[in-house]
Amino acid sequence: MALNEKYLRDADRLLADGDYVQASEKYWGAMAEIVKAIAALRGWKHFSHRELREAVSLLREETGDADVIRLFSIGESLHANFYENFMKPDDVKIYAEDAHSFVDKLQPLAA
């Protein structure tokens, strides 16, 4: 959870500075870290991207909240943006809000 919080702070700072590529990766990192924290608590595998995706599917089943899987897909797009730099700044800003929503939804499950 400490990494989750650090990555969110760093991402928000990078976004404010106009570094959309680096902000994208930090938002992805924050999203991945909260999934890893929850998966670790539940004894689920969480060391590969495939295992993270499976953990998110399990969380969707557990919570009944389809937005969990949709928001995680946005995180994957942010991750891809780090490598390809294909998103417009306004799109990264919108997805940044979604990254925060994802973390907010999952925080109670990480306690």
Backbone as XML, in Angstrom:
<?xml version="1.0"?>
<chain id="A" units="angstrom">
  <residue number="1" name="MET">
    <atom name="N" x="0.825" y="-1.201" z="0.000"/>
    <atom name="CA" x="0.000" y="0.000" z="0.000"/>
    <atom name="C" x="0.866" y="1.260" z="0.000"/>
  </residue>
  <residue number="2" name="ALA">
    <atom name="N" x="2.042" y="1.161" z="0.614"/>
    <atom name="CA" x="2.920" y="2.335" z="0.620"/>
    <atom name="C" x="3.320" y="2.716" z="-0.805"/>
  </residue>
  <residue number="3" name="LEU">
    <atom name="N" x="3.613" y="1.704" z="-1.634"/>
    <atom name="CA" x="3.956" y="2.001" z="-3.027"/>
    <atom name="C" x="2.766" y="2.576" z="-3.778"/>
  </residue>
  <residue number="4" name="ASN">
    <atom name="N" x="1.585" y="2.050" z="-3.499"/>
    <atom name="CA" x="0.375" y="2.566" z="-4.126"/>
    <atom name="C" x="0.245" y="4.062" z="-3.862"/>
  </residue>
  <residue number="5" name="GLU">
    <atom name="N" x="0.375" y="4.452" z="-2.614"/>
    <atom name="CA" x="0.237" y="5.861" z="-2.236"/>
    <atom name="C" x="1.342" y="6.713" z="-2.854"/>
  </residue>
  <residue number="6" name="LYS">
    <atom name="N" x="2.573" y="6.203" z="-2.844"/>
    <atom name="CA" x="3.699" y="6.936" z="-3.430"/>
    <atom name="C" x="3.485" y="7.146" z="-4.924"/>
  </residue>
  <residue number="7" name="TYR">
    <atom name="N" x="3.090" y="6.076" z="-5.621"/>
    <atom name="CA" x="2.888" y="6.189" z="-7.063"/>
    <atom name="C" x="1.775" y="7.164" z="-7.404"/>
  </residue>
  <residue number="8" name="LEU">
    <atom name="N" x="0.701" y="7.168" z="-6.619"/>
    <atom name="CA" x="-0.373" y="8.136" z="-6.879"/>
    <atom name="C" x="0.107" y="9.571" z="-6.696"/>
  </residue>
  <residue number="9" name="ARG">
    <atom name="N" x="0.840" y="9.816" z="-5.616"/>
    <atom name="CA" x="1.387" y="11.167" z="-5.393"/>
    <atom name="C" x="2.319" y="11.577" z="-6.532"/>
  </residue>
  <residue number="10" name="ASP">
    <atom name="N" x="3.218" y="10.654" z="-6.893"/>
    <atom name="CA" x="4.158" y="10.943" z="-7.977"/>
    <atom name="C" x="3.421" y="11.197" z="-9.290"/>
  </residue>
  <residue number="11" name="ALA">
    <atom name="N" x="2.401" y="10.381" z="-9.564"/>
    <atom name="CA" x="1.639" y="10.536" z="-10.808"/>
    <atom name="C" x="0.941" y="11.891" z="-10.850"/>
  </residue>
  <residue number="12" name="ASP">
    <atom name="N" x="0.337" y="12.274" z="-9.751"/>
    <atom name="CA" x="-0.365" y="13.566" z="-9.713"/>
    <atom name="C" x="0.617" y="14.716" z="-9.941"/>
  </residue>
  <residue number="13" name="ARG">
    <atom name="N" x="1.794" y="14.616" z="-9.362"/>
    <atom name="CA" x="2.819" y="15.650" z="-9.551"/>
    <atom name="C" x="3.275" y="15.690" z="-11.009"/>
  </residue>
  <residue number="14" name="LEU">
    <atom name="N" x="3.546" y="14.519" z="-11.586"/>
    <atom name="CA" x="3.983" y="14.448" z="-12.978"/>
    <atom name="C" x="2.905" y="14.969" z="-13.933"/>
  </residue>
  <residue number="15" name="LEU">
    <atom name="N" x="1.666" y="14.658" z="-13.640"/>
    <atom name="CA" x="0.562" y="15.149" z="-14.456"/>
    <atom name="C" x="0.502" y="16.673" z="-14.401"/>
  </residue>
  <residue number="16" name="ALA">
    <atom name="N" x="0.621" y="17.217" z="-13.202"/>
    <atom name="CA" x="0.599" y="18.678" z="-13.039"/>
    <atom name="C" x="1.774" y="19.337" z="-13.768"/>
  </residue>
  <residue number="17" name="ASP">
    <atom name="N" x="2.909" y="18.614" z="-13.839"/>
    <atom name="CA" x="4.093" y="19.135" z="-14.527"/>
    <atom name="C" x="4.028" y="18.947" z="-16.039"/>
  </residue>
  <residue number="18" name="GLY">
    <atom name="N" x="2.992" y="18.245" z="-16.520"/>
    <atom name="CA" x="2.852" y="18.028" z="-17.953"/>
    <atom name="C" x="3.635" y="16.847" z="-18.492"/>
  </residue>
  <residue number="19" name="ASP">
    <atom name="N" x="4.138" y="15.991" z="-17.615"/>
    <atom name="CA" x="4.869" y="14.793" z="-18.053"/>
    <atom name="C" x="3.874" y="13.630" z="-18.122"/>
  </residue>
  <residue number="20" name="TYR">
    <atom name="N" x="3.127" y="13.593" z="-19.207"/>
    <atom name="CA" x="2.010" y="12.664" z="-19.337"/>
    <atom name="C" x="2.451" y="11.212" z="-19.489"/>
  </residue>
  <residue number="21" name="VAL">
    <atom name="N" x="3.584" y="11.006" z="-20.110"/>
    <atom name="CA" x="4.084" y="9.643" z="-20.294"/>
    <atom name="C" x="4.478" y="9.045" z="-18.948"/>
  </residue>
  <residue number="22" name="GLN">
    <atom name="N" x="5.257" y="9.762" z="-18.174"/>
    <atom name="CA" x="5.679" y="9.256" z="-16.864"/>
    <atom name="C" x="4.493" y="9.158" z="-15.906"/>
  </residue>
  <residue number="23" name="ALA">
    <atom name="N" x="3.594" y="10.132" z="-15.983"/>
    <atom name="CA" x="2.391" y="10.082" z="-15.131"/>
    <atom name="C" x="1.577" y="8.833" z="-15.448"/>
  </residue>
  <residue number="24" name="SER">
    <atom name="N" x="1.469" y="8.498" z="-16.731"/>
    <atom name="CA" x="0.722" y="7.303" z="-17.142"/>
    <atom name="C" x="1.254" y="6.058" z="-16.454"/>
  </residue>
  <residue number="25" name="GLU">
    <atom name="N" x="2.561" y="5.915" z="-16.445"/>
    <atom name="CA" x="3.151" y="4.713" z="-15.842"/>
    <atom name="C" x="2.976" y="4.695" z="-14.331"/>
  </residue>
  <residue number="26" name="LYS">
    <atom name="N" x="3.052" y="5.849" z="-13.710"/>
    <atom name="CA" x="2.857" y="5.895" z="-12.253"/>
    <atom name="C" x="1.416" y="5.572" z="-11.878"/>
  </residue>
  <residue number="27" name="TYR">
    <atom name="N" x="0.460" y="6.046" z="-12.672"/>
    <atom name="CA" x="-0.935" y="5.680" z="-12.393"/>
    <atom name="C" x="-1.123" y="4.176" z="-12.546"/>
  </residue>
  <residue number="28" name="TRP">
    <atom name="N" x="-0.569" y="3.621" z="-13.604"/>
    <atom name="CA" x="-0.625" y="2.163" z="-13.770"/>
    <atom name="C" x="0.007" y="1.478" z="-12.560"/>
  </residue>
  <residue number="29" name="GLY">
    <atom name="N" x="1.154" y="1.960" z="-12.127"/>
    <atom name="CA" x="1.837" y="1.355" z="-10.982"/>
    <atom name="C" x="0.979" y="1.390" z="-9.728"/>
  </residue>
  <residue number="30" name="ALA">
    <atom name="N" x="0.309" y="2.498" z="-9.500"/>
    <atom name="CA" x="-0.568" y="2.607" z="-8.328"/>
    <atom name="C" x="-1.702" y="1.595" z="-8.409"/>
  </residue>
  <residue number="31" name="MET">
    <atom name="N" x="-2.261" y="1.445" z="-9.590"/>
    <atom name="CA" x="-3.359" y="0.509" z="-9.771"/>
    <atom name="C" x="-2.881" y="-0.934" z="-9.591"/>
  </residue>
  <residue number="32" name="ALA">
    <atom name="N" x="-1.737" y="-1.241" z="-10.154"/>
    <atom name="CA" x="-1.197" y="-2.596" z="-10.025"/>
    <atom name="C" x="-0.852" y="-2.906" z="-8.570"/>
  </residue>
  <residue number="33" name="GLU">
    <atom name="N" x="-0.293" y="-1.937" z="-7.863"/>
    <atom name="CA" x="0.125" y="-2.177" z="-6.481"/>
    <atom name="C" x="-1.046" y="-2.438" z="-5.544"/>
  </residue>
  <residue number="34" name="ILE">
    <atom name="N" x="-2.162" y="-1.765" z="-5.758"/>
    <atom name="CA" x="-3.294" y="-2.039" z="-4.872"/>
    <atom name="C" x="-3.859" y="-3.432" z="-5.144"/>
  </residue>
  <residue number="35" name="VAL">
    <atom name="N" x="-3.841" y="-3.849" z="-6.402"/>
    <atom name="CA" x="-4.282" y="-5.206" z="-6.717"/>
    <atom name="C" x="-3.324" y="-6.215" z="-6.080"/>
  </residue>
  <residue number="36" name="LYS">
    <atom name="N" x="-2.037" y="-5.951" z="-6.165"/>
    <atom name="CA" x="-1.051" y="-6.851" z="-5.556"/>
    <atom name="C" x="-1.248" y="-6.945" z="-4.045"/>
  </residue>
  <residue number="37" name="ALA">
    <atom name="N" x="-1.527" y="-5.823" z="-3.406"/>
    <atom name="CA" x="-1.729" y="-5.819" z="-1.952"/>
    <atom name="C" x="-2.932" y="-6.676" z="-1.568"/>
  </residue>
  <residue number="38" name="ILE">
    <atom name="N" x="-4.020" y="-6.521" z="-2.293"/>
    <atom name="CA" x="-5.232" y="-7.298" z="-2.006"/>
    <atom name="C" x="-4.995" y="-8.772" z="-2.304"/>
  </residue>
  <residue number="39" name="ALA">
    <atom name="N" x="-4.355" y="-9.044" z="-3.424"/>
    <atom name="CA" x="-4.075" y="-10.434" z="-3.797"/>
    <atom name="C" x="-3.188" y="-11.104" z="-2.747"/>
  </residue>
  <residue number="40" name="ALA">
    <atom name="N" x="-2.210" y="-10.386" z="-2.247"/>
    <atom name="CA" x="-1.327" y="-10.946" z="-1.214"/>
    <atom name="C" x="-2.120" y="-11.280" z="0.046"/>
  </residue>
  <residue number="41" name="LEU">
    <atom name="N" x="-3.031" y="-10.406" z="0.433"/>
    <atom name="CA" x="-3.859" y="-10.658" z="1.613"/>
    <atom name="C" x="-4.723" y="-11.906" z="1.454"/>
  </residue>
  <residue number="42" name="ARG">
    <atom name="N" x="-5.125" y="-12.167" z="0.219"/>
    <atom name="CA" x="-6.015" y="-13.298" z="-0.045"/>
    <atom name="C" x="-5.272" y="-14.572" z="-0.458"/>
  </residue>
  <residue number="43" name="GLY">
    <atom name="N" x="-3.952" y="-14.466" z="-0.565"/>
    <atom name="CA" x="-3.163" y="-15.623" z="-0.958"/>
    <atom name="C" x="-3.228" y="-15.949" z="-2.443"/>
  </residue>
  <residue number="44" name="TRP">
    <atom name="N" x="-3.599" y="-14.951" z="-3.261"/>
    <atom name="CA" x="-3.685" y="-15.136" z="-4.706"/>
    <atom name="C" x="-2.345" y="-14.833" z="-5.346"/>
  </residue>
  <residue number="45" name="LYS">
    <atom name="N" x="-2.064" y="-15.499" z="-6.448"/>
    <atom name="CA" x="-0.864" y="-15.196" z="-7.224"/>
    <atom name="C" x="-1.012" y="-13.799" z="-7.829"/>
  </residue>
  <residue number="46" name="HIS">
    <atom name="N" x="0.115" y="-13.071" z="-7.880"/>
    <atom name="CA" x="0.035" y="-11.694" z="-8.381"/>
    <atom name="C" x="1.367" y="-11.184" z="-8.938"/>
  </residue>
  <residue number="47" name="PHE">
    <atom name="N" x="2.154" y="-12.078" z="-9.496"/>
    <atom name="CA" x="3.502" y="-11.692" z="-9.921"/>
    <atom name="C" x="3.640" y="-11.424" z="-11.411"/>
  </residue>
  <residue number="48" name="SER">
    <atom name="N" x="2.655" y="-11.770" z="-12.195"/>
    <atom name="CA" x="2.702" y="-11.489" z="-13.628"/>
    <atom name="C" x="1.471" y="-10.660" z="-14.004"/>
  </residue>
  <residue number="49" name="HIS">
    <atom name="N" x="1.521" y="-10.116" z="-15.200"/>
    <atom name="CA" x="0.371" y="-9.333" z="-15.657"/>
    <atom name="C" x="-0.871" y="-10.225" z="-15.746"/>
  </residue>
  <residue number="50" name="ARG">
    <atom name="N" x="-0.685" y="-11.428" z="-16.210"/>
    <atom name="CA" x="-1.802" y="-12.370" z="-16.309"/>
    <atom name="C" x="-2.418" y="-12.628" z="-14.933"/>
  </residue>
  <residue number="51" name="GLU">
    <atom name="N" x="-1.571" y="-12.790" z="-13.921"/>
    <atom name="CA" x="-2.070" y="-13.035" z="-12.567"/>
    <atom name="C" x="-2.775" y="-11.809" z="-11.998"/>
  </residue>
  <residue number="52" name="LEU">
    <atom name="N" x="-2.291" y="-10.620" z="-12.340"/>
    <atom name="CA" x="-2.985" y="-9.396" z="-11.910"/>
    <atom name="C" x="-4.368" y="-9.325" z="-12.535"/>
  </residue>
  <residue number="53" name="ARG">
    <atom name="N" x="-4.443" y="-9.633" z="-13.813"/>
    <atom name="CA" x="-5.730" y="-9.602" z="-14.518"/>
    <atom name="C" x="-6.694" y="-10.615" z="-13.893"/>
  </residue>
  <residue number="54" name="GLU">
    <atom name="N" x="-6.181" y="-11.796" z="-13.553"/>
    <atom name="CA" x="-7.021" y="-12.810" z="-12.918"/>
    <atom name="C" x="-7.490" y="-12.324" z="-11.545"/>
  </residue>
  <residue number="55" name="ALA">
    <atom name="N" x="-6.608" y="-11.689" z="-10.789"/>
    <atom name="CA" x="-6.989" y="-11.158" z="-9.477"/>
    <atom name="C" x="-8.086" y="-10.112" z="-9.615"/>
  </residue>
  <residue number="56" name="VAL">
    <atom name="N" x="-7.989" y="-9.266" z="-10.620"/>
    <atom name="CA" x="-9.019" y="-8.245" z="-10.844"/>
    <atom name="C" x="-10.348" y="-8.912" z="-11.208"/>
  </residue>
  <residue number="57" name="SER">
    <atom name="N" x="-10.296" y="-9.959" z="-11.996"/>
    <atom name="CA" x="-11.527" y="-10.691" z="-12.313"/>
    <atom name="C" x="-12.151" y="-11.281" z="-11.053"/>
  </residue>
  <residue number="58" name="LEU">
    <atom name="N" x="-11.315" y="-11.816" z="-10.173"/>
    <atom name="CA" x="-11.822" y="-12.342" z="-8.911"/>
    <atom name="C" x="-12.424" y="-11.234" z="-8.046"/>
  </residue>
  <residue number="59" name="LEU">
    <atom name="N" x="-11.812" y="-10.064" z="-8.060"/>
    <atom name="CA" x="-12.345" y="-8.934" z="-7.295"/>
    <atom name="C" x="-13.684" y="-8.466" z="-7.870"/>
  </residue>
  <residue number="60" name="ARG">
    <atom name="N" x="-13.813" y="-8.510" z="-9.191"/>
    <atom name="CA" x="-15.090" y="-8.170" z="-9.809"/>
    <atom name="C" x="-16.165" y="-9.154" z="-9.363"/>
  </residue>
  <residue number="61" name="GLU">
    <atom name="N" x="-15.817" y="-10.440" z="-9.343"/>
    <atom name="CA" x="-16.776" y="-11.446" z="-8.889"/>
    <atom name="C" x="-17.131" y="-11.238" z="-7.422"/>
  </residue>
  <residue number="62" name="GLU">
    <atom name="N" x="-16.132" y="-10.936" z="-6.621"/>
    <atom name="CA" x="-16.338" y="-10.748" z="-5.178"/>
    <atom name="C" x="-17.213" y="-9.539" z="-4.878"/>
  </residue>
  <residue number="63" name="THR">
    <atom name="N" x="-16.962" y="-8.452" z="-5.586"/>
    <atom name="CA" x="-17.668" y="-7.204" z="-5.283"/>
    <atom name="C" x="-18.948" y="-7.040" z="-6.097"/>
  </residue>
  <residue number="64" name="GLY">
    <atom name="N" x="-19.042" y="-7.735" z="-7.212"/>
    <atom name="CA" x="-20.173" y="-7.540" z="-8.111"/>
    <atom name="C" x="-20.099" y="-6.226" z="-8.867"/>
  </residue>
  <residue number="65" name="ASP">
    <atom name="N" x="-18.947" y="-5.583" z="-8.843"/>
    <atom name="CA" x="-18.762" y="-4.266" z="-9.454"/>
    <atom name="C" x="-17.989" y="-4.407" z="-10.765"/>
  </residue>
  <residue number="66" name="ALA">
    <atom name="N" x="-18.707" y="-4.346" z="-11.876"/>
    <atom name="CA" x="-18.079" y="-4.494" z="-13.188"/>
    <atom name="C" x="-17.112" y="-3.357" z="-13.497"/>
  </residue>
  <residue number="67" name="ASP">
    <atom name="N" x="-17.263" y="-2.224" z="-12.819"/>
    <atom name="CA" x="-16.339" y="-1.110" z="-13.049"/>
    <atom name="C" x="-14.912" y="-1.470" z="-12.664"/>
  </residue>
  <residue number="68" name="VAL">
    <atom name="N" x="-14.746" y="-2.418" z="-11.767"/>
    <atom name="CA" x="-13.398" y="-2.815" z="-11.354"/>
    <atom name="C" x="-12.609" y="-3.305" z="-12.570"/>
  </residue>
  <residue number="69" name="ILE">
    <atom name="N" x="-13.218" y="-4.144" z="-13.370"/>
    <atom name="CA" x="-12.519" y="-4.682" z="-14.542"/>
    <atom name="C" x="-12.378" y="-3.613" z="-15.625"/>
  </residue>
  <residue number="70" name="ARG">
    <atom name="N" x="-13.390" y="-2.766" z="-15.768"/>
    <atom name="CA" x="-13.305" y="-1.693" z="-16.765"/>
    <atom name="C" x="-12.202" y="-0.702" z="-16.414"/>
  </residue>
  <residue number="71" name="LEU">
    <atom name="N" x="-12.142" y="-0.308" z="-15.166"/>
    <atom name="CA" x="-11.122" y="0.645" z="-14.740"/>
    <atom name="C" x="-9.720" y="0.050" z="-14.834"/>
  </residue>
  <residue number="72" name="PHE">
    <atom name="N" x="-9.594" y="-1.246" z="-14.558"/>
    <atom name="CA" x="-8.289" y="-1.881" z="-14.694"/>
    <atom name="C" x="-7.825" y="-1.832" z="-16.150"/>
  </residue>
  <residue number="73" name="SER">
    <atom name="N" x="-8.746" y="-1.965" z="-17.081"/>
    <atom name="CA" x="-8.390" y="-1.866" z="-18.496"/>
    <atom name="C" x="-7.866" y="-0.473" z="-18.830"/>
  </residue>
  <residue number="74" name="ILE">
    <atom name="N" x="-8.393" y="0.520" z="-18.194"/>
    <atom name="CA" x="-7.875" y="1.877" z="-18.377"/>
    <atom name="C" x="-6.440" y="1.950" z="-17.882"/>
  </residue>
  <residue number="75" name="GLY">
    <atom name="N" x="-6.174" y="1.299" z="-16.756"/>
    <atom name="CA" x="-4.800" y="1.240" z="-16.256"/>
    <atom name="C" x="-3.860" y="0.577" z="-17.247"/>
  </residue>
  <residue number="76" name="GLU">
    <atom name="N" x="-4.342" y="-0.472" z="-17.900"/>
    <atom name="CA" x="-3.519" y="-1.133" z="-18.918"/>
    <atom name="C" x="-3.240" y="-0.180" z="-20.081"/>
  </residue>
  <residue number="77" name="SER">
    <atom name="N" x="-4.205" y="0.636" z="-20.434"/>
    <atom name="CA" x="-3.990" y="1.635" z="-21.490"/>
    <atom name="C" x="-2.955" y="2.669" z="-21.061"/>
  </residue>
  <residue number="78" name="LEU">
    <atom name="N" x="-3.025" y="3.078" z="-19.815"/>
    <atom name="CA" x="-2.014" y="4.007" z="-19.302"/>
    <atom name="C" x="-0.621" y="3.384" z="-19.366"/>
  </residue>
  <residue number="79" name="HIS">
    <atom name="N" x="-0.537" y="2.121" z="-19.017"/>
    <atom name="CA" x="0.735" y="1.395" z="-19.075"/>
    <atom name="C" x="1.261" y="1.371" z="-20.513"/>
  </residue>
  <residue number="80" name="ALA">
    <atom name="N" x="0.380" y="1.095" z="-21.463"/>
    <atom name="CA" x="0.781" y="1.094" z="-22.877"/>
    <atom name="C" x="1.226" y="2.485" z="-23.319"/>
  </residue>
  <residue number="81" name="ASN">
    <atom name="N" x="0.582" y="3.515" z="-22.785"/>
    <atom name="CA" x="0.952" y="4.881" z="-23.156"/>
    <atom name="C" x="2.385" y="5.202" z="-22.743"/>
  </residue>
  <residue number="82" name="PHE">
    <atom name="N" x="2.830" y="4.611" z="-21.668"/>
    <atom name="CA" x="4.217" y="4.826" z="-21.235"/>
    <atom name="C" x="5.188" y="4.389" z="-22.332"/>
  </residue>
  <residue number="83" name="TYR">
    <atom name="N" x="4.882" y="3.306" z="-23.000"/>
    <atom name="CA" x="5.771" y="2.777" z="-24.030"/>
    <atom name="C" x="5.555" y="3.417" z="-25.401"/>
  </residue>
  <residue number="84" name="GLU">
    <atom name="N" x="4.332" y="3.808" z="-25.693"/>
    <atom name="CA" x="3.995" y="4.258" z="-27.044"/>
    <atom name="C" x="3.699" y="5.750" z="-27.161"/>
  </residue>
  <residue number="85" name="ASN">
    <atom name="N" x="3.399" y="6.415" z="-26.049"/>
    <atom name="CA" x="3.107" y="7.847" z="-26.038"/>
    <atom name="C" x="2.058" y="8.219" z="-27.098"/>
  </residue>
  <residue number="86" name="PHE">
    <atom name="N" x="0.917" y="7.532" z="-27.050"/>
    <atom name="CA" x="-0.120" y="7.741" z="-28.058"/>
    <atom name="C" x="-1.310" y="8.547" z="-27.550"/>
  </residue>
  <residue number="87" name="MET">
    <atom name="N" x="-1.375" y="8.825" z="-26.262"/>
    <atom name="CA" x="-2.547" y="9.516" z="-25.706"/>
    <atom name="C" x="-2.381" y="11.026" z="-25.730"/>
  </residue>
  <residue number="88" name="LYS">
    <atom name="N" x="-3.489" y="11.682" z="-25.968"/>
    <atom name="CA" x="-3.523" y="13.133" z="-25.859"/>
    <atom name="C" x="-3.508" y="13.494" z="-24.369"/>
  </residue>
  <residue number="89" name="PRO">
    <atom name="N" x="-2.930" y="14.635" z="-24.031"/>
    <atom name="CA" x="-2.875" y="15.044" z="-22.626"/>
    <atom name="C" x="-4.233" y="15.031" z="-21.922"/>
  </residue>
  <residue number="90" name="ASP">
    <atom name="N" x="-5.276" y="15.507" z="-22.590"/>
    <atom name="CA" x="-6.595" y="15.520" z="-21.950"/>
    <atom name="C" x="-7.088" y="14.108" z="-21.655"/>
  </residue>
  <residue number="91" name="ASP">
    <atom name="N" x="-6.733" y="13.160" z="-22.511"/>
    <atom name="CA" x="-7.124" y="11.772" z="-22.270"/>
    <atom name="C" x="-6.406" y="11.220" z="-21.046"/>
  </residue>
  <residue number="92" name="VAL">
    <atom name="N" x="-5.136" y="11.532" z="-20.908"/>
    <atom name="CA" x="-4.389" y="11.088" z="-19.725"/>
    <atom name="C" x="-5.019" y="11.695" z="-18.467"/>
  </residue>
  <residue number="93" name="LYS">
    <atom name="N" x="-5.430" y="12.939" z="-18.546"/>
    <atom name="CA" x="-6.064" y="13.584" z="-17.387"/>
    <atom name="C" x="-7.360" y="12.872" z="-16.997"/>
  </residue>
  <residue number="94" name="ILE">
    <atom name="N" x="-8.145" y="12.499" z="-17.981"/>
    <atom name="CA" x="-9.390" y="11.772" z="-17.699"/>
    <atom name="C" x="-9.078" y="10.414" z="-17.090"/>
  </residue>
  <residue number="95" name="TYR">
    <atom name="N" x="-8.113" y="9.720" z="-17.678"/>
    <atom name="CA" x="-7.741" y="8.404" z="-17.166"/>
    <atom name="C" x="-7.121" y="8.500" z="-15.772"/>
  </residue>
  <residue number="96" name="ALA">
    <atom name="N" x="-6.493" y="9.615" z="-15.469"/>
    <atom name="CA" x="-5.943" y="9.822" z="-14.122"/>
    <atom name="C" x="-7.067" y="9.805" z="-13.087"/>
  </residue>
  <residue number="97" name="GLU">
    <atom name="N" x="-8.178" y="10.428" z="-13.431"/>
    <atom name="CA" x="-9.341" y="10.396" z="-12.531"/>
    <atom name="C" x="-9.841" y="8.968" z="-12.349"/>
  </residue>
  <residue number="98" name="ASP">
    <atom name="N" x="-9.821" y="8.198" z="-13.432"/>
    <atom name="CA" x="-10.242" y="6.803" z="-13.359"/>
    <atom name="C" x="-9.291" y="5.969" z="-12.503"/>
  </residue>
  <residue number="99" name="ALA">
    <atom name="N" x="-8.011" y="6.264" z="-12.582"/>
    <atom name="CA" x="-7.040" y="5.555" z="-11.742"/>
    <atom name="C" x="-7.336" y="5.814" z="-10.267"/>
  </residue>
  <residue number="100" name="HIS">
    <atom name="N" x="-7.646" y="7.051" z="-9.943"/>
    <atom name="CA" x="-8.015" y="7.376" z="-8.560"/>
    <atom name="C" x="-9.303" y="6.658" z="-8.154"/>
  </residue>
  <residue number="101" name="SER">
    <atom name="N" x="-10.270" y="6.598" z="-9.064"/>
    <atom name="CA" x="-11.522" y="5.895" z="-8.764"/>
    <atom name="C" x="-11.269" y="4.417" z="-8.486"/>
  </residue>
  <residue number="102" name="PHE">
    <atom name="N" x="-10.415" y="3.804" z="-9.275"/>
    <atom name="CA" x="-10.072" y="2.395" z="-9.096"/>
    <atom name="C" x="-9.463" y="2.172" z="-7.713"/>
  </residue>
  <residue number="103" name="VAL">
    <atom name="N" x="-8.503" y="2.995" z="-7.366"/>
    <atom name="CA" x="-7.843" y="2.866" z="-6.059"/>
    <atom name="C" x="-8.857" y="3.096" z="-4.943"/>
  </residue>
  <residue number="104" name="ASP">
    <atom name="N" x="-9.695" y="4.102" z="-5.082"/>
    <atom name="CA" x="-10.707" y="4.380" z="-4.052"/>
    <atom name="C" x="-11.655" y="3.205" z="-3.864"/>
  </residue>
  <residue number="105" name="LYS">
    <atom name="N" x="-12.049" y="2.574" z="-4.979"/>
    <atom name="CA" x="-12.948" y="1.420" z="-4.881"/>
    <atom name="C" x="-12.299" y="0.254" z="-4.137"/>
  </residue>
  <residue number="106" name="LEU">
    <atom name="N" x="-10.998" y="0.064" z="-4.363"/>
    <atom name="CA" x="-10.329" y="-1.115" z="-3.810"/>
    <atom name="C" x="-9.707" y="-0.905" z="-2.438"/>
  </residue>
  <residue number="107" name="GLN">
    <atom name="N" x="-9.504" y="0.328" z="-2.034"/>
    <atom name="CA" x="-8.860" y="0.577" z="-0.738"/>
    <atom name="C" x="-9.518" y="-0.165" z="0.427"/>
  </residue>
  <residue number="108" name="PRO">
    <atom name="N" x="-10.835" y="-0.192" z="0.526"/>
    <atom name="CA" x="-11.434" y="-0.919" z="1.656"/>
    <atom name="C" x="-11.095" y="-2.413" z="1.672"/>
  </residue>
  <residue number="109" name="LEU">
    <atom name="N" x="-10.824" y="-2.970" z="0.512"/>
    <atom name="CA" x="-10.488" y="-4.388" z="0.421"/>
    <atom name="C" x="-9.041" y="-4.672" z="0.800"/>
  </residue>
  <residue number="110" name="ALA">
    <atom name="N" x="-8.232" y="-3.632" z="0.862"/>
    <atom name="CA" x="-6.808" y="-3.797" z="1.166"/>
    <atom name="C" x="-6.518" y="-3.642" z="2.659"/>
  </residue>
  <residue number="111" name="ALA">
    <atom name="N" x="-7.539" y="-3.354" z="3.428"/>
    <atom name="CA" x="-7.320" y="-3.111" z="4.867"/>
    <atom name="C" x="-7.355" y="-4.407" z="5.663"/>
  </residue>
</chain>
